[in-house]
């Protein structure tokens, strides 16, 4: 995940609305946007949430989702 701040936005640029991660449930359809490590192009894939992980790696409050998206 990255946080990006644009220096100048084109006229008419809008924001992308993201959902509330606390509202995600098993079976929800999701989309993932990513960039492979080996220099591949950006990809978009969709899938279904299969598991909710409350404390990822044993870290309290560090939540994650497992999906079948590749």
C-alpha positions as CSV (number, residue, x, y, z in Angstrom):
1,X,0.0,0.0,0.0
2,X,1.2,3.5,-0.8
3,X,0.2,7.0,0.2
4,X,0.6,9.4,-2.6
5,X,0.3,13.2,-2.5
6,X,-0.1,15.0,-5.8
7,X,1.6,18.3,-6.3
8,X,-1.0,19.5,-8.9
9,X,-4.3,17.9,-9.8
10,X,-5.9,18.3,-13.2
11,X,-9.2,20.2,-13.3
12,X,-12.1,17.9,-12.6
13,X,-10.1,15.3,-10.8
14,X,-12.0,13.4,-8.2
15,X,-11.4,11.1,-5.2
16,X,-11.8,7.4,-5.1
17,X,-14.2,6.3,-2.4
18,X,-13.0,3.3,-0.3
19,X,-15.1,1.1,1.9
20,X,-14.9,0.7,5.6
21,X,-12.6,-2.2,6.4
22,X,-14.5,-3.0,9.6
23,X,-17.6,-3.8,7.4
24,X,-15.9,-6.5,5.4
25,X,-17.3,-10.0,5.8
26,X,-16.4,-13.5,4.5
27,X,-18.0,-13.9,1.1
28,X,-17.7,-10.2,0.1
29,X,-16.4,-9.5,-3.4
30,X,-13.2,-7.4,-3.5
31,X,-10.7,-6.0,-6.0
32,X,-7.0,-5.8,-5.6
33,X,-4.6,-3.5,-7.5
34,X,-1.0,-4.3,-7.4
35,X,2.4,-4.3,-9.1
36,X,4.5,-7.5,-9.2
37,X,8.0,-7.2,-7.8
38,X,9.8,-8.3,-10.9
39,X,9.0,-5.2,-13.0
40,X,5.6,-6.4,-14.3
41,X,2.8,-4.1,-15.2
42,X,0.1,-2.9,-12.8
43,X,-2.6,-5.5,-12.4
44,X,-6.2,-5.5,-11.3
45,X,-7.8,-8.7,-10.0
46,X,-11.1,-9.5,-8.2
47,X,-12.0,-12.2,-5.8
48,X,-13.9,-13.1,-2.6
49,X,-12.9,-12.6,1.0
50,X,-12.2,-16.1,2.4
51,X,-10.8,-15.3,5.9
52,X,-10.7,-12.3,8.3
53,X,-7.5,-12.1,10.3
54,X,-7.9,-10.0,13.5
55,X,-4.3,-9.9,14.7
56,X,-1.9,-10.6,11.8
57,X,1.4,-12.0,13.0
58,X,0.2,-11.9,16.6
59,X,0.1,-8.0,16.5
60,X,-3.0,-6.9,18.3
61,X,-5.1,-4.6,16.1
62,X,-3.3,-5.4,12.9
63,X,-6.1,-6.7,10.8
64,X,-5.9,-8.4,7.4
65,X,-8.1,-10.2,4.9
66,X,-7.3,-13.4,2.9
67,X,-8.9,-13.6,-0.5
68,X,-8.9,-16.0,-3.5
69,X,-7.7,-13.1,-5.7
70,X,-4.4,-13.8,-7.4
